[in-house]
Amino acid sequence: MTTTGNSPMRSVHRALDVLKVLELAQRPLRLTDLAQRAGLHVATTQRLVGVLTEHGYASRHANGYTAGPAALSTAHAFATTSPLRLVARPVLEEVATTTGLTASLYVRVQDTRVLIDRVEGGRRPHYSLPIGERLPLYPGAAGKVLLTDEDPDAVAARLAPVALADGTLLDTEAVRADLRRVRENGYAVSVDERQIGTTAVAALITDTAGRPLGSLGLSGATPSLRDVADTPLPADARRAAHTIGARVPAAT
């Protein structure tokens, strides 16, 4: 839970914490469950979710609360005005056509990554994420590259142990070594890490000043993608990421 010394700002942060819980839940939550997940008292949660409901960012149902329809309006506004998404779209289309893989665009939101656009190629993975899906930064290739501007030791200590899709647990040393490898290579690879049957390679998107903007991932079915590091795919991902970053207007 985010806190701040200023009471009005603390209320804003808490309301956003409640909204985040609703976004991640993917099912209706009872008030007590919502309060527990947000780390707040029930009375405080009831007041905050009431405000969110009034403004359409939460909805109340017979079996609990969910995110509300206003979130869709906000998402639409982002999709139609985001310079990163607008610039990236033709690049995603080109690299998806060239590689035959699904090209995805992610941005970091706190300790998660959000899929903001996707173009499917001819070789689709067994599982396709919906736009707007919010995922952990680790595991997964597109999330790993978003962590490369942080100290691998600190990240590993914060995240480990990490459970992969097959139940394997990565300890601190394994996560640290993986993140160091990603930083050295300039790209990340994941094989069946988050979803069995899906392999992905990803590169970090930075602006002309080197500031992280997001990540570009190429994914497909694992049986058709072998020894990815020895193929042109890492270079394809890095080239596409660089093209996007070079075209995004610099922030002032």
C-alpha positions as CSV (number, residue, x, y, z in Angstrom):
1,M,0.0,0.0,0.0
2,T,1.3,3.5,-0.9
3,T,1.3,6.1,1.8
4,T,2.2,9.7,2.1
5,G,2.2,12.3,4.8
6,N,-0.4,14.5,3.2
7,S,-3.9,13.3,4.0
8,P,-5.7,14.2,0.7
9,M,-2.9,12.7,-1.3
10,R,-2.9,9.6,1.0
11,S,-6.6,9.2,0.1
12,V,-5.8,9.4,-3.6
13,H,-3.1,6.8,-3.3
14,R,-5.3,4.5,-1.3
15,A,-8.1,4.9,-3.9
16,L,-5.7,3.9,-6.6
17,D,-4.5,1.0,-4.5
18,V,-8.1,-0.2,-4.3
19,L,-8.6,0.2,-8.1
20,K,-5.4,-1.7,-8.7
21,V,-6.7,-4.6,-6.6
22,L,-10.0,-4.6,-8.6
23,E,-8.0,-4.6,-11.9
24,L,-5.9,-7.6,-10.9
25,A,-8.6,-9.6,-9.3
26,Q,-10.4,-10.6,-12.5
27,R,-13.5,-11.5,-10.5
28,P,-15.9,-9.8,-8.1
29,L,-14.5,-9.2,-4.6
30,R,-16.4,-8.9,-1.4
31,L,-15.7,-5.8,0.6
32,T,-13.7,-7.7,3.2
33,D,-11.6,-9.4,0.6
34,L,-11.0,-6.1,-1.2
35,A,-9.9,-4.5,2.1
36,Q,-7.6,-7.3,2.9
37,R,-5.9,-7.3,-0.5
38,A,-5.5,-3.5,-0.4
39,G,-4.2,-3.6,3.1
40,L,-6.8,-1.2,4.4
41,H,-9.5,-1.1,7.1
42,V,-13.0,-2.2,5.9
43,A,-14.5,1.2,6.7
44,T,-11.8,3.0,4.7
45,T,-12.2,0.6,1.8
46,Q,-15.9,1.1,1.8
47,R,-15.6,4.8,1.6
48,L,-13.0,4.7,-1.2
49,V,-14.8,2.1,-3.3
50,G,-17.9,4.2,-2.9
51,V,-16.1,7.1,-4.5
52,L,-14.8,4.9,-7.3
53,T,-18.2,3.6,-7.9
54,E,-19.7,7.1,-8.0
55,H,-17.3,8.0,-10.7
56,G,-17.6,4.8,-12.7
57,Y,-14.2,3.3,-11.9
58,A,-15.8,0.5,-9.7
59,S,-19.1,-1.4,-10.0
60,R,-21.1,-3.0,-7.3
61,H,-22.7,-6.4,-8.0
62,A,-24.6,-8.9,-5.9
63,N,-21.4,-10.9,-5.4
64,G,-19.0,-8.1,-4.9
65,Y,-17.1,-5.2,-6.5
66,T,-15.4,-5.1,-9.9
67,A,-13.5,-2.5,-11.9
68,G,-16.1,-0.1,-13.6
69,P,-16.8,1.0,-17.1
70,A,-15.0,4.3,-16.7
71,A,-11.8,2.3,-16.8
72,L,-12.6,1.4,-20.4
73,S,-13.0,5.1,-21.3
74,T,-9.6,5.9,-19.8
75,A,-8.0,3.0,-21.6
76,H,-9.6,4.2,-24.9
77,A,-8.2,7.7,-24.3
78,F,-4.8,6.3,-23.7
79,A,-4.9,4.0,-26.8
80,T,-5.9,6.9,-29.1
81,T,-3.5,9.5,-27.8
82,S,-0.4,7.6,-26.5
83,P,2.6,8.7,-28.7
84,L,4.4,5.4,-27.9
85,R,1.4,3.3,-29.1
86,L,0.8,5.4,-32.2
87,V,4.4,5.3,-33.3
88,A,4.9,1.6,-32.4
89,R,1.8,0.3,-34.3
90,P,3.4,0.2,-37.9
91,V,6.6,-1.2,-36.5
92,L,4.7,-4.0,-34.7
93,E,2.9,-4.7,-38.0
94,E,6.1,-4.9,-39.9
95,V,8.0,-7.1,-37.5
96,A,5.0,-9.4,-37.1
97,T,4.8,-9.9,-40.8
98,T,8.5,-10.4,-41.2
99,T,8.9,-12.9,-38.4
100,G,5.5,-14.5,-38.5
101,L,5.4,-14.1,-34.7
102,T,3.1,-12.1,-32.4
103,A,4.6,-8.6,-31.7
104,S,3.5,-7.1,-28.4
105,L,4.1,-3.7,-26.8
106,Y,4.3,-3.3,-23.0
107,V,4.7,-0.4,-20.6
108,R,5.7,-0.6,-17.0
109,V,3.2,0.4,-14.3
110,Q,4.9,0.3,-10.9
111,D,5.8,-3.4,-10.3
112,T,3.8,-4.7,-13.2
113,R,3.8,-4.5,-17.0
114,V,0.7,-3.8,-19.1
115,L,0.1,-5.0,-22.7
116,I,-1.0,-1.9,-24.6
117,D,-0.9,-3.2,-28.2
118,R,-0.4,-6.5,-30.1
119,V,-0.2,-7.6,-33.7
120,E,-0.4,-11.3,-34.5
121,G,1.8,-12.9,-37.1
122,G,1.2,-16.2,-38.9
123,R,2.8,-18.4,-36.2
124,R,0.6,-17.6,-33.2
125,P,1.4,-18.8,-29.7
126,H,-0.9,-21.3,-28.0
127,Y,-2.2,-18.5,-25.8
128,S,-2.8,-14.8,-26.6
129,L,-3.1,-12.1,-24.0
130,P,-5.9,-9.6,-24.2
131,I,-5.0,-5.9,-24.5
132,G,-4.8,-4.3,-21.1
133,E,-3.6,-7.5,-19.4
134,R,-1.5,-6.6,-16.3
135,L,1.3,-9.0,-15.6
136,P,4.3,-9.3,-13.2
137,L,7.6,-7.9,-14.4
138,Y,9.2,-11.3,-13.8
139,P,9.0,-14.0,-15.2
140,G,8.6,-13.3,-18.9
141,A,10.9,-11.8,-21.5
142,A,9.0,-8.5,-22.0
143,G,9.1,-7.8,-18.2
144,K,12.7,-8.8,-17.7
145,V,14.0,-6.1,-20.0
146,L,12.0,-3.5,-18.1
147,L,14.2,-4.3,-15.1
148,T,17.5,-3.8,-16.7
149,D,17.9,-0.2,-15.4
150,E,17.9,-1.5,-11.8
151,D,20.5,-3.3,-9.8
152,P,20.2,-7.1,-10.4
153,D,21.1,-7.9,-6.8
154,A,18.4,-5.6,-5.4
155,V,15.8,-6.9,-7.9
156,A,16.6,-10.5,-7.2
157,A,16.4,-10.0,-3.5
158,R,13.0,-8.3,-3.9
159,L,11.4,-10.8,-6.3
160,A,12.9,-14.2,-5.4
161,P,11.7,-16.9,-5.1
162,V,9.9,-16.8,-8.5
163,A,7.6,-19.6,-9.6
164,L,7.6,-20.6,-13.3
165,A,4.6,-22.0,-15.1
166,D,5.8,-25.6,-14.6
167,G,6.2,-25.1,-10.9
168,T,10.0,-24.6,-10.9
169,L,11.2,-22.1,-8.2
170,L,14.0,-19.7,-9.1
171,D,16.0,-18.7,-6.1
172,T,17.8,-15.3,-5.6
173,E,21.0,-16.4,-7.4
174,A,19.1,-17.8,-10.4
175,V,17.1,-14.6,-10.8
176,R,20.2,-12.4,-10.4
177,A,22.2,-14.4,-13.0
178,D,19.3,-14.2,-15.4
179,L,18.9,-10.4,-15.1
180,R,22.6,-9.9,-15.5
181,R,22.5,-12.0,-18.7
182,V,19.6,-9.9,-20.0
183,R,21.6,-6.7,-19.3
184,E,24.7,-8.0,-21.0
185,N,22.9,-9.3,-24.0
186,G,20.6,-6.4,-24.5
187,Y,17.6,-8.7,-24.9
188,A,15.6,-11.3,-22.9
189,V,14.4,-14.8,-23.8
190,S,11.7,-16.8,-22.0
191,V,10.8,-20.4,-22.8
192,D,7.7,-21.7,-21.1
193,E,8.3,-19.3,-18.2
194,R,4.9,-17.7,-17.7
195,Q,2.9,-19.9,-20.0
196,I,3.6,-23.5,-21.0
197,G,4.0,-23.7,-24.8
198,T,5.0,-20.1,-25.3
199,T,8.5,-18.8,-26.1
200,A,9.3,-15.1,-26.3
201,V,12.2,-12.7,-27.0
202,A,12.0,-9.0,-26.0
203,A,14.0,-5.8,-26.1
204,L,13.8,-2.6,-24.2
205,I,12.5,0.5,-25.9
206,T,14.2,3.8,-24.9
207,D,13.9,7.3,-26.1
208,T,16.8,9.2,-27.7
209,A,18.0,10.2,-24.2
210,G,18.1,6.5,-23.1
211,R,15.1,6.7,-20.9
212,P,12.9,3.5,-20.8
213,L,9.6,3.8,-22.6
214,G,8.4,0.2,-22.7
215,S,9.4,-3.1,-24.2
216,L,8.7,-5.0,-27.5
217,G,8.2,-8.7,-27.4
218,L,8.0,-11.4,-30.1
219,S,6.3,-14.6,-29.1
220,G,5.2,-17.9,-30.7
221,A,4.6,-21.5,-29.9
222,T,7.6,-23.2,-28.2
223,P,7.7,-26.3,-30.5
224,S,8.4,-24.0,-33.5
225,L,11.0,-21.8,-31.7
226,R,14.2,-23.6,-30.9
227,D,17.5,-22.0,-29.8
228,V,16.1,-18.5,-30.1
229,A,19.4,-16.9,-29.1
230,D,21.1,-18.4,-32.2
231,T,18.4,-17.0,-34.5
232,P,17.9,-13.5,-36.0
233,L,15.0,-12.9,-33.6
234,P,17.0,-11.1,-30.9
235,A,18.3,-8.7,-33.5
236,D,14.8,-8.3,-35.0
237,A,13.4,-7.4,-31.6
238,R,16.3,-5.0,-30.8
239,R,16.0,-3.3,-34.2
240,A,12.2,-2.9,-33.9
241,A,12.6,-1.5,-30.4
242,H,15.3,1.0,-31.5
243,T,13.1,2.1,-34.4
244,I,10.2,2.8,-32.1
245,G,12.3,4.7,-29.6
246,A,13.9,6.9,-32.2
247,R,10.5,7.9,-33.5
248,V,8.8,8.8,-30.2
249,P,8.8,12.6,-29.6
250,A,11.2,13.5,-26.8
251,A,9.5,14.5,-23.5
252,T,10.0,18.1,-22.4
